[in-house]
């Protein structure tokens, strides 16, 4: 591919680049960042490609990128990413908004049978037959000056994103799946996705399923405190306090500084600085009214035949996936199918809240999953091919 690359590291170069970008209908974007020692991503580089031109913008050299964010907020420009959640998170933090409209090639590829989380390099090679170099995967993007090899590697991430996008867009249109993409990207385009809700982060604590009642309410308070403290100090939340220590504190019926001193993973310096505050937060959690205790998801009983129903549901999903040329895990994962298999014991209550019973998934597979559980359709072997097929339930297939 014949393209030119401009390294943008001054306000005047940025102004010229923004003027040129503003005339593009599609821009491919990628970022380079580090997150090993901070809560927020350390924004190190922004690559943009459109209309045969690649711009590599240096946010370390340029303090004010307001003009660029204004361009990227334009609803007349489609912004293309690959696995863009972390990139978009940087945009939201730096610009205050999600860069819509957007197109995520990893999401689109999953809807077209390339696998649920296909890597960019594999997708480029599959679609364009171009093998991208991998030598700069773990480079230090904050170091200056950047080497020509680094700049080439960074530029390739957006230059080759364009033909991938074009190919996937054409296939989505040809298969009638463009609406599917919009549905799948609803999480990416929702600004709330990039807010770490302090009241719910406790569900992501390793070992959360071990607690219940007031101890789970206490973990909620402690995890929220840790989130606020990590944000304020811009350090990783687990560097503030590990999940293991958080869980150990939450499960205690009594807590004081002497108790914390005997816990692994909590040093004397932390206790001296935050001990009284932790005790106050712990006590607030323990004092939570029972009506406000968070509740773990109820375990489902494994009624007779549940495992067999699960196997049948899984077979139906795989048949639909093969028919639709799409990864079966995209349609329904094992957790969702397990919930349906347990619910299918009686089928009298409302079905469980699972994604395969909504939107395009319902049309493709969800409706038939319910019909199978209700005995309205069945699976049987085609006597000629020996492969499972789906048929309406009738006397012919009753054993």
VOMARKE-66893 format. One record per residue (C-alpha): residue number from 1; x, y, z. Coordinates in Angstrom, 3 decimals. Example, Ala and Ser with C-alpha at 12.3 -4.5 7.8 and 13.67 -1.06 7.14 Angstrom:
REM residues 2
<r num="1" u="12.300" v="-4.500" w="7.800"/>
<r num="2" u="13.670" v="-1.060" w="7.140"/>
REM end
This chain:
REM residues 399
<r num="1" u="0.000" v="0.000" w="0.000"/>
<r num="2" u="1.266" v="3.466" w="-0.887"/>
<r num="3" u="0.762" v="5.908" w="1.997"/>
<r num="4" u="2.556" v="8.849" w="3.549"/>
<r num="5" u="3.077" v="9.328" w="7.290"/>
<r num="6" u="3.344" v="12.632" w="9.134"/>
<r num="7" u="4.640" v="12.834" w="12.693"/>
<r num="8" u="2.569" v="15.518" w="14.404"/>
<r num="9" u="4.410" v="17.024" w="17.373"/>
<r num="10" u="3.726" v="20.786" w="17.158"/>
<r num="11" u="0.534" v="22.887" w="17.345"/>
<r num="12" u="0.995" v="24.087" w="13.763"/>
<r num="13" u="1.314" v="20.524" w="12.424"/>
<r num="14" u="-1.728" v="19.555" w="14.477"/>
<r num="15" u="-3.789" v="22.384" w="12.961"/>
<r num="16" u="-2.875" v="21.290" w="9.428"/>
<r num="17" u="-3.604" v="17.656" w="10.261"/>
<r num="18" u="-6.987" v="18.540" w="11.755"/>
<r num="19" u="-7.935" v="20.515" w="8.641"/>
<r num="20" u="-7.108" v="17.498" w="6.467"/>
<r num="21" u="-8.850" v="14.995" w="8.753"/>
<r num="22" u="-12.017" v="17.065" w="8.771"/>
<r num="23" u="-12.559" v="16.278" w="5.077"/>
<r num="24" u="-12.352" v="12.489" w="5.594"/>
<r num="25" u="-15.483" v="10.357" w="5.800"/>
<r num="26" u="-13.691" v="7.469" w="7.556"/>
<r num="27" u="-10.776" v="7.610" w="9.989"/>
<r num="28" u="-8.981" v="4.559" w="11.368"/>
<r num="29" u="-7.627" v="5.066" w="14.883"/>
<r num="30" u="-5.386" v="3.379" w="17.396"/>
<r num="31" u="-3.570" v="4.447" w="20.552"/>
<r num="32" u="-0.422" v="3.395" w="22.348"/>
<r num="33" u="-0.462" v="3.646" w="26.137"/>
<r num="34" u="0.930" v="2.194" w="29.338"/>
<r num="35" u="-1.022" v="1.107" w="32.390"/>
<r num="36" u="1.364" v="-0.898" w="34.515"/>
<r num="37" u="1.821" v="1.647" w="37.297"/>
<r num="38" u="-1.254" v="3.896" w="37.043"/>
<r num="39" u="-5.033" v="3.752" w="37.448"/>
<r num="40" u="-5.637" v="5.716" w="34.270"/>
<r num="41" u="-3.918" v="4.769" w="31.021"/>
<r num="42" u="-0.803" v="6.840" w="30.297"/>
<r num="43" u="-1.597" v="8.192" w="26.833"/>
<r num="44" u="1.582" v="7.967" w="24.723"/>
<r num="45" u="0.618" v="8.052" w="21.023"/>
<r num="46" u="-2.369" v="8.411" w="18.700"/>
<r num="47" u="-2.348" v="7.011" w="15.177"/>
<r num="48" u="-4.928" v="8.158" w="12.621"/>
<r num="49" u="-5.362" v="7.126" w="8.987"/>
<r num="50" u="-7.698" v="8.429" w="6.307"/>
<r num="51" u="-7.731" v="9.193" w="2.584"/>
<r num="52" u="-4.266" v="7.722" w="2.037"/>
<r num="53" u="-2.648" v="9.777" w="4.791"/>
<r num="54" u="-1.364" v="8.602" w="8.176"/>
<r num="55" u="-0.871" v="11.004" w="11.075"/>
<r num="56" u="1.014" v="9.987" w="14.204"/>
<r num="57" u="0.064" v="12.472" w="16.907"/>
<r num="58" u="2.371" v="12.910" w="19.907"/>
<r num="59" u="0.261" v="13.805" w="22.998"/>
<r num="60" u="3.422" v="14.094" w="25.075"/>
<r num="61" u="4.830" v="16.858" w="22.847"/>
<r num="62" u="1.496" v="18.666" w="22.379"/>
<r num="63" u="-0.274" v="19.791" w="25.542"/>
<r num="64" u="-3.570" v="20.846" w="23.966"/>
<r num="65" u="-5.387" v="18.453" w="21.615"/>
<r num="66" u="-8.740" v="20.237" w="21.753"/>
<r num="67" u="-8.835" v="20.855" w="17.999"/>
<r num="68" u="-8.256" v="17.169" w="17.348"/>
<r num="69" u="-10.989" v="16.076" w="19.740"/>
<r num="70" u="-13.370" v="18.497" w="18.020"/>
<r num="71" u="-12.681" v="16.786" w="14.677"/>
<r num="72" u="-13.104" v="13.311" w="16.139"/>
<r num="73" u="-16.438" v="14.278" w="17.700"/>
<r num="74" u="-17.878" v="14.961" w="14.251"/>
<r num="75" u="-20.900" v="12.808" w="13.466"/>
<r num="76" u="-19.986" v="13.027" w="9.782"/>
<r num="77" u="-16.822" v="10.982" w="10.287"/>
<r num="78" u="-16.893" v="7.242" w="11.018"/>
<r num="79" u="-14.194" v="6.243" w="13.503"/>
<r num="80" u="-12.798" v="2.723" w="13.036"/>
<r num="81" u="-11.055" v="0.784" w="15.835"/>
<r num="82" u="-9.948" v="-2.772" w="16.441"/>
<r num="83" u="-10.836" v="-4.010" w="19.939"/>
<r num="84" u="-11.353" v="-0.365" w="20.749"/>
<r num="85" u="-12.628" v="-0.374" w="24.319"/>
<r num="86" u="-9.377" v="0.791" w="25.925"/>
<r num="87" u="-8.716" v="3.247" w="23.090"/>
<r num="88" u="-12.193" v="4.701" w="23.505"/>
<r num="89" u="-11.681" v="4.925" w="27.257"/>
<r num="90" u="-8.703" v="7.212" w="26.559"/>
<r num="91" u="-10.833" v="9.326" w="24.191"/>
<r num="92" u="-13.531" v="9.658" w="26.843"/>
<r num="93" u="-11.041" v="10.716" w="29.515"/>
<r num="94" u="-9.191" v="13.157" w="27.245"/>
<r num="95" u="-12.111" v="14.605" w="25.285"/>
<r num="96" u="-15.110" v="13.989" w="27.516"/>
<r num="97" u="-17.132" v="12.018" w="24.957"/>
<r num="98" u="-17.324" v="8.755" w="23.015"/>
<r num="99" u="-16.083" v="9.208" w="19.404"/>
<r num="100" u="-19.273" v="8.159" w="17.641"/>
<r num="101" u="-20.189" v="6.943" w="15.121"/>
<r num="102" u="-17.710" v="4.097" w="15.388"/>
<r num="103" u="-16.966" v="0.696" w="13.857"/>
<r num="104" u="-15.050" v="-1.969" w="15.784"/>
<r num="105" u="-13.460" v="-4.504" w="13.445"/>
<r num="106" u="-13.049" v="-7.128" w="16.174"/>
<r num="107" u="-16.779" v="-6.998" w="16.889"/>
<r num="108" u="-17.624" v="-7.063" w="13.178"/>
<r num="109" u="-15.252" v="-9.980" w="12.561"/>
<r num="110" u="-16.943" v="-11.991" w="15.323"/>
<r num="111" u="-20.293" v="-11.559" w="13.577"/>
<r num="112" u="-18.802" v="-12.896" w="10.358"/>
<r num="113" u="-17.230" v="-16.093" w="11.638"/>
<r num="114" u="-13.649" v="-14.987" w="12.318"/>
<r num="115" u="-13.829" v="-15.895" w="16.014"/>
<r num="116" u="-14.960" v="-13.998" w="19.077"/>
<r num="117" u="-11.733" v="-12.136" w="19.896"/>
<r num="118" u="-9.600" v="-12.374" w="16.779"/>
<r num="119" u="-6.333" v="-10.446" w="16.990"/>
<r num="120" u="-5.589" v="-7.605" w="14.600"/>
<r num="121" u="-2.534" v="-9.259" w="13.053"/>
<r num="122" u="-4.416" v="-12.474" w="12.343"/>
<r num="123" u="-7.332" v="-10.571" w="10.854"/>
<r num="124" u="-5.054" v="-8.506" w="8.594"/>
<r num="125" u="-3.280" v="-11.635" w="7.376"/>
<r num="126" u="-6.555" v="-13.478" w="6.820"/>
<r num="127" u="-8.129" v="-10.650" w="4.812"/>
<r num="128" u="-5.183" v="-8.951" w="3.070"/>
<r num="129" u="-2.496" v="-11.715" w="3.217"/>
<r num="130" u="-0.161" v="-9.134" w="4.779"/>
<r num="131" u="1.925" v="-10.371" w="7.754"/>
<r num="132" u="2.479" v="-7.503" w="10.170"/>
<r num="133" u="5.743" v="-7.418" w="12.169"/>
<r num="134" u="5.450" v="-8.000" w="15.915"/>
<r num="135" u="8.816" v="-6.691" w="17.107"/>
<r num="136" u="7.494" v="-3.570" w="18.874"/>
<r num="137" u="4.651" v="-5.168" w="20.820"/>
<r num="138" u="6.270" v="-4.406" w="24.189"/>
<r num="139" u="8.078" v="-1.209" w="23.303"/>
<r num="140" u="8.274" v="1.809" w="25.598"/>
<r num="141" u="5.948" v="4.261" w="23.857"/>
<r num="142" u="6.677" v="7.031" w="26.360"/>
<r num="143" u="10.354" v="7.183" w="25.415"/>
<r num="144" u="11.433" v="9.967" w="23.055"/>
<r num="145" u="12.570" v="10.148" w="20.348"/>
<r num="146" u="10.641" v="7.297" w="18.772"/>
<r num="147" u="12.640" v="5.191" w="16.333"/>
<r num="148" u="11.705" v="4.781" w="12.647"/>
<r num="149" u="10.879" v="1.139" w="13.421"/>
<r num="150" u="8.474" v="2.191" w="16.173"/>
<r num="151" u="6.783" v="4.730" w="13.917"/>
<r num="152" u="6.363" v="2.179" w="11.117"/>
<r num="153" u="4.887" v="-0.335" w="13.531"/>
<r num="154" u="2.488" v="2.285" w="14.916"/>
<r num="155" u="1.428" v="3.453" w="11.453"/>
<r num="156" u="0.749" v="-0.108" w="10.253"/>
<r num="157" u="-1.885" v="-0.497" w="12.978"/>
<r num="158" u="-4.120" v="2.061" w="11.261"/>
<r num="159" u="-2.987" v="1.825" w="7.630"/>
<r num="160" u="-3.963" v="-1.843" w="7.461"/>
<r num="161" u="-7.069" v="-1.236" w="9.504"/>
<r num="162" u="-8.672" v="0.486" w="6.517"/>
<r num="163" u="-8.799" v="-2.518" w="4.109"/>
<r num="164" u="-9.933" v="-4.732" w="6.984"/>
<r num="165" u="-12.788" v="-2.333" w="7.739"/>
<r num="166" u="-13.757" v="-2.086" w="4.070"/>
<r num="167" u="-13.856" v="-5.870" w="3.674"/>
<r num="168" u="-15.889" v="-6.419" w="6.842"/>
<r num="169" u="-18.305" v="-3.616" w="6.022"/>
<r num="170" u="-18.982" v="-5.131" w="2.604"/>
<r num="171" u="-19.585" v="-8.570" w="4.114"/>
<r num="172" u="-21.902" v="-7.182" w="6.793"/>
<r num="173" u="-23.983" v="-5.495" w="4.118"/>
<r num="174" u="-23.984" v="-8.606" w="1.922"/>
<r num="175" u="-25.157" v="-10.805" w="4.792"/>
<r num="176" u="-27.666" v="-8.304" w="6.181"/>
<r num="177" u="-25.850" v="-8.003" w="9.503"/>
<r num="178" u="-25.164" v="-4.276" w="9.743"/>
<r num="179" u="-27.916" v="-3.925" w="12.351"/>
<r num="180" u="-26.271" v="-6.688" w="14.351"/>
<r num="181" u="-23.099" v="-4.611" w="14.600"/>
<r num="182" u="-24.979" v="-1.611" w="15.951"/>
<r num="183" u="-26.565" v="-3.834" w="18.594"/>
<r num="184" u="-23.235" v="-5.408" w="19.568"/>
<r num="185" u="-21.533" v="-2.025" w="19.803"/>
<r num="186" u="-24.169" v="-0.533" w="22.097"/>
<r num="187" u="-21.909" v="-1.157" w="25.093"/>
<r num="188" u="-18.934" v="0.500" w="23.375"/>
<r num="189" u="-20.955" v="3.584" w="22.445"/>
<r num="190" u="-22.519" v="3.993" w="25.898"/>
<r num="191" u="-20.595" v="6.591" w="27.959"/>
<r num="192" u="-21.579" v="4.725" w="31.142"/>
<r num="193" u="-19.328" v="1.866" w="30.026"/>
<r num="194" u="-16.296" v="3.997" w="30.814"/>
<r num="195" u="-17.441" v="4.995" w="34.300"/>
<r num="196" u="-16.208" v="2.567" w="36.922"/>
<r num="197" u="-19.329" v="2.553" w="39.055"/>
<r num="198" u="-17.963" v="2.514" w="42.585"/>
<r num="199" u="-21.122" v="0.864" w="43.892"/>
<r num="200" u="-20.706" v="-2.215" w="41.706"/>
<r num="201" u="-16.936" v="-2.746" w="41.397"/>
<r num="202" u="-17.056" v="-5.226" w="44.296"/>
<r num="203" u="-18.561" v="-7.816" w="41.950"/>
<r num="204" u="-15.182" v="-7.910" w="40.164"/>
<r num="205" u="-13.213" v="-8.694" w="43.313"/>
<r num="206" u="-11.617" v="-12.130" w="43.111"/>
<r num="207" u="-13.437" v="-14.404" w="45.554"/>
<r num="208" u="-16.600" v="-12.299" w="45.835"/>
<r num="209" u="-18.747" v="-15.446" w="45.593"/>
<r num="210" u="-17.387" v="-16.569" w="48.983"/>
<r num="211" u="-19.251" v="-13.816" w="50.837"/>
<r num="212" u="-22.902" v="-13.103" w="51.513"/>
<r num="213" u="-25.127" v="-10.947" w="53.666"/>
<r num="214" u="-23.538" v="-8.170" w="55.691"/>
<r num="215" u="-20.035" v="-9.342" w="54.732"/>
<r num="216" u="-20.865" v="-8.863" w="51.066"/>
<r num="217" u="-22.245" v="-5.412" w="51.903"/>
<r num="218" u="-18.969" v="-4.680" w="53.684"/>
<r num="219" u="-16.974" v="-5.783" w="50.667"/>
<r num="220" u="-19.055" v="-3.381" w="48.570"/>
<r num="221" u="-18.082" v="-0.476" w="50.836"/>
<r num="222" u="-14.422" v="-1.475" w="50.941"/>
<r num="223" u="-14.151" v="-1.944" w="47.161"/>
<r num="224" u="-15.759" v="1.456" w="46.579"/>
<r num="225" u="-13.275" v="3.043" w="48.994"/>
<r num="226" u="-10.365" v="1.362" w="47.210"/>
<r num="227" u="-11.648" v="2.567" w="43.831"/>
<r num="228" u="-11.857" v="6.174" w="45.004"/>
<r num="229" u="-8.432" v="6.005" w="46.633"/>
<r num="230" u="-6.805" v="4.471" w="43.534"/>
<r num="231" u="-8.378" v="7.092" w="41.271"/>
<r num="232" u="-7.245" v="9.946" w="43.512"/>
<r num="233" u="-3.664" v="8.667" w="43.589"/>
<r num="234" u="-3.688" v="7.380" w="39.990"/>
<r num="235" u="-2.353" v="3.971" w="40.955"/>
<r num="236" u="-3.668" v="0.478" w="40.097"/>
<r num="237" u="-6.430" v="-0.536" w="42.491"/>
<r num="238" u="-4.610" v="-3.735" w="43.500"/>
<r num="239" u="-1.526" v="-1.722" w="44.380"/>
<r num="240" u="-3.700" v="0.265" w="46.751"/>
<r num="241" u="-5.008" v="-2.937" w="48.368"/>
<r num="242" u="-5.092" v="-6.450" w="46.935"/>
<r num="243" u="-8.291" v="-8.393" w="46.303"/>
<r num="244" u="-7.145" v="-11.008" w="48.811"/>
<r num="245" u="-6.698" v="-8.405" w="51.560"/>
<r num="246" u="-10.001" v="-6.752" w="50.692"/>
<r num="247" u="-11.808" v="-10.088" w="50.994"/>
<r num="248" u="-10.048" v="-10.941" w="54.254"/>
<r num="249" u="-11.094" v="-7.642" w="55.842"/>
<r num="250" u="-14.690" v="-7.943" w="54.616"/>
<r num="251" u="-15.221" v="-11.422" w="56.049"/>
<r num="252" u="-14.223" v="-10.394" w="59.592"/>
<r num="253" u="-16.836" v="-10.074" w="62.351"/>
<r num="254" u="-14.498" v="-7.823" w="64.331"/>
<r num="255" u="-11.826" v="-5.465" w="63.063"/>
<r num="256" u="-9.144" v="-3.287" w="64.621"/>
<r num="257" u="-5.593" v="-2.293" w="63.736"/>
<r num="258" u="-4.161" v="-5.242" w="65.665"/>
<r num="259" u="-6.290" v="-7.618" w="63.577"/>
<r num="260" u="-5.054" v="-6.024" w="60.354"/>
<r num="261" u="-1.447" v="-6.337" w="61.498"/>
<r num="262" u="-1.881" v="-10.106" w="61.498"/>
<r num="263" u="-3.222" v="-10.191" w="57.937"/>
<r num="264" u="-1.015" v="-11.078" w="55.016"/>
<r num="265" u="-0.682" v="-8.474" w="52.295"/>
<r num="266" u="-1.251" v="-5.450" w="54.553"/>
<r num="267" u="1.941" v="-3.737" w="55.678"/>
<r num="268" u="2.526" v="-1.511" w="58.676"/>
<r num="269" u="2.816" v="1.634" w="56.568"/>
<r num="270" u="-0.603" v="1.070" w="55.013"/>
<r num="271" u="-2.186" v="0.452" w="58.422"/>
<r num="272" u="-0.611" v="3.583" w="59.882"/>
<r num="273" u="-1.888" v="5.715" w="57.005"/>
<r num="274" u="-5.271" v="4.145" w="56.255"/>
<r num="275" u="-6.069" v="1.795" w="59.159"/>
<r num="276" u="-8.626" v="3.966" w="60.950"/>
<r num="277" u="-10.267" v="4.875" w="57.648"/>
<r num="278" u="-10.544" v="1.193" w="56.681"/>
<r num="279" u="-12.120" v="0.378" w="60.048"/>
<r num="280" u="-14.660" v="3.180" w="59.556"/>
<r num="281" u="-15.555" v="1.896" w="56.070"/>
<r num="282" u="-15.748" v="-1.700" w="57.342"/>
<r num="283" u="-18.096" v="-0.636" w="60.126"/>
<r num="284" u="-20.346" v="1.221" w="57.683"/>
<r num="285" u="-20.647" v="-1.959" w="55.654"/>
<r num="286" u="-21.396" v="-4.093" w="58.719"/>
<r num="287" u="-24.115" v="-1.622" w="59.764"/>
<r num="288" u="-25.894" v="-1.832" w="56.396"/>
<r num="289" u="-29.601" v="-2.638" w="56.727"/>
<r num="290" u="-30.426" v="-6.182" w="55.711"/>
<r num="291" u="-32.792" v="-4.879" w="53.034"/>
<r num="292" u="-29.792" v="-3.229" w="51.346"/>
<r num="293" u="-27.474" v="-6.238" w="51.385"/>
<r num="294" u="-26.368" v="-7.211" w="47.855"/>
<r num="295" u="-27.503" v="-10.665" w="46.854"/>
<r num="296" u="-25.478" v="-13.335" w="45.125"/>
<r num="297" u="-27.121" v="-14.950" w="42.137"/>
<r num="298" u="-29.126" v="-17.899" w="43.363"/>
<r num="299" u="-27.704" v="-21.271" w="42.459"/>
<r num="300" u="-29.844" v="-23.292" w="40.136"/>
<r num="301" u="-30.753" v="-26.810" w="41.064"/>
<r num="302" u="-29.530" v="-29.484" w="38.685"/>
<r num="303" u="-32.849" v="-31.247" w="38.143"/>
<r num="304" u="-33.021" v="-34.598" w="36.412"/>
<r num="305" u="-32.286" v="-34.250" w="32.730"/>
<r num="306" u="-30.611" v="-30.834" w="32.994"/>
<r num="307" u="-27.294" v="-32.119" w="31.622"/>
<r num="308" u="-29.073" v="-33.781" w="28.701"/>
<r num="309" u="-31.027" v="-30.605" w="27.968"/>
<r num="310" u="-27.771" v="-28.662" w="28.062"/>
<r num="311" u="-26.221" v="-31.003" w="25.497"/>
<r num="312" u="-29.231" v="-30.627" w="23.208"/>
<r num="313" u="-29.203" v="-26.829" w="23.528"/>
<r num="314" u="-25.487" v="-26.740" w="22.811"/>
<r num="315" u="-25.965" v="-28.914" w="19.730"/>
<r num="316" u="-28.698" v="-26.615" w="18.451"/>
<r num="317" u="-26.485" v="-23.555" w="18.954"/>
<r num="318" u="-23.603" v="-25.193" w="17.083"/>
<r num="319" u="-25.918" v="-26.118" w="14.216"/>
<r num="320" u="-27.181" v="-22.533" w="14.000"/>
<r num="321" u="-23.641" v="-21.197" w="14.216"/>
<r num="322" u="-22.464" v="-23.409" w="11.369"/>
<r num="323" u="-25.488" v="-22.454" w="9.316"/>
<r num="324" u="-24.874" v="-18.741" w="9.953"/>
<r num="325" u="-21.068" v="-18.974" w="9.633"/>
<r num="326" u="-20.573" v="-17.446" w="13.048"/>
<r num="327" u="-18.778" v="-18.582" w="16.208"/>
<r num="328" u="-21.158" v="-20.511" w="18.476"/>
<r num="329" u="-19.864" v="-18.663" w="21.556"/>
<r num="330" u="-21.140" v="-15.422" w="19.998"/>
<r num="331" u="-24.669" v="-16.799" w="19.901"/>
<r num="332" u="-24.844" v="-18.240" w="23.415"/>
<r num="333" u="-22.193" v="-19.152" w="25.954"/>
<r num="334" u="-22.254" v="-22.144" w="28.298"/>
<r num="335" u="-23.439" v="-20.069" w="31.252"/>
<r num="336" u="-26.498" v="-18.862" w="29.347"/>
<r num="337" u="-27.285" v="-22.349" w="28.091"/>
<r num="338" u="-26.964" v="-23.752" w="31.620"/>
<r num="339" u="-29.543" v="-21.241" w="32.853"/>
<r num="340" u="-31.881" v="-22.233" w="30.046"/>
<r num="341" u="-31.337" v="-25.935" w="30.692"/>
<r num="342" u="-32.261" v="-25.486" w="34.371"/>
<r num="343" u="-35.263" v="-23.337" w="33.495"/>
<r num="344" u="-36.392" v="-25.980" w="30.995"/>
<r num="345" u="-37.181" v="-28.323" w="33.884"/>
<r num="346" u="-40.687" v="-26.875" w="33.926"/>
<r num="347" u="-40.804" v="-23.997" w="31.407"/>
<r num="348" u="-43.665" v="-22.416" w="33.354"/>
<r num="349" u="-41.917" v="-19.333" w="34.665"/>
<r num="350" u="-40.557" v="-16.480" w="32.595"/>
<r num="351" u="-37.331" v="-17.484" w="30.809"/>
<r num="352" u="-34.065" v="-16.348" w="32.413"/>
<r num="353" u="-32.561" v="-13.003" w="31.386"/>
<r num="354" u="-29.912" v="-14.093" w="28.884"/>
<r num="355" u="-28.608" v="-12.260" w="25.812"/>
<r num="356" u="-29.475" v="-15.072" w="23.395"/>
<r num="357" u="-33.170" v="-14.312" w="23.972"/>
<r num="358" u="-32.830" v="-10.737" w="22.724"/>
<r num="359" u="-32.243" v="-8.908" w="19.457"/>
<r num="360" u="-30.638" v="-10.627" w="16.503"/>
<r num="361" u="-29.602" v="-13.593" w="18.662"/>
<r num="362" u="-33.227" v="-14.323" w="19.429"/>
<r num="363" u="-34.079" v="-14.301" w="15.747"/>
<r num="364" u="-31.139" v="-16.534" w="14.852"/>
<r num="365" u="-31.159" v="-19.040" w="17.708"/>
<r num="366" u="-33.056" v="-17.905" w="20.830"/>
<r num="367" u="-36.532" v="-18.607" w="19.486"/>
<r num="368" u="-35.554" v="-22.147" w="18.512"/>
<r num="369" u="-33.900" v="-22.763" w="21.888"/>
<r num="370" u="-37.226" v="-22.024" w="23.571"/>
<r num="371" u="-39.118" v="-24.140" w="21.051"/>
<r num="372" u="-36.752" v="-27.046" w="21.677"/>
<r num="373" u="-37.261" v="-26.842" w="25.435"/>
<r num="374" u="-41.028" v="-26.666" w="24.976"/>
<r num="375" u="-41.064" v="-29.725" w="22.727"/>
<r num="376" u="-42.149" v="-27.823" w="19.616"/>
<r num="377" u="-39.081" v="-28.834" w="17.571"/>
<r num="378" u="-36.592" v="-31.661" w="17.904"/>
<r num="379" u="-33.092" v="-32.698" w="16.862"/>
<r num="380" u="-32.561" v="-35.905" w="14.942"/>
<r num="381" u="-29.960" v="-37.478" w="12.699"/>
<r num="382" u="-30.235" v="-37.197" w="8.953"/>
<r num="383" u="-30.089" v="-40.855" w="7.805"/>
<r num="384" u="-28.156" v="-39.878" w="4.673"/>
<r num="385" u="-25.465" v="-37.653" w="6.235"/>
<r num="386" u="-25.513" v="-38.859" w="9.830"/>
<r num="387" u="-25.513" v="-35.220" w="10.967"/>
<r num="388" u="-27.960" v="-33.642" w="13.422"/>
<r num="389" u="-30.764" v="-31.592" w="11.882"/>
<r num="390" u="-33.679" v="-29.589" w="13.286"/>
<r num="391" u="-37.269" v="-30.578" w="12.548"/>
<r num="392" u="-40.742" v="-29.714" w="13.744"/>
<r num="393" u="-41.772" v="-32.194" w="16.413"/>
<r num="394" u="-44.170" v="-34.745" w="15.029"/>
<r num="395" u="-45.015" v="-38.430" w="15.303"/>
<r num="396" u="-42.290" v="-39.384" w="12.821"/>
<r num="397" u="-39.558" v="-38.559" w="15.306"/>
<r num="398" u="-41.197" v="-39.697" w="18.533"/>
<r num="399" u="-39.308" v="-42.648" w="20.016"/>
REM end
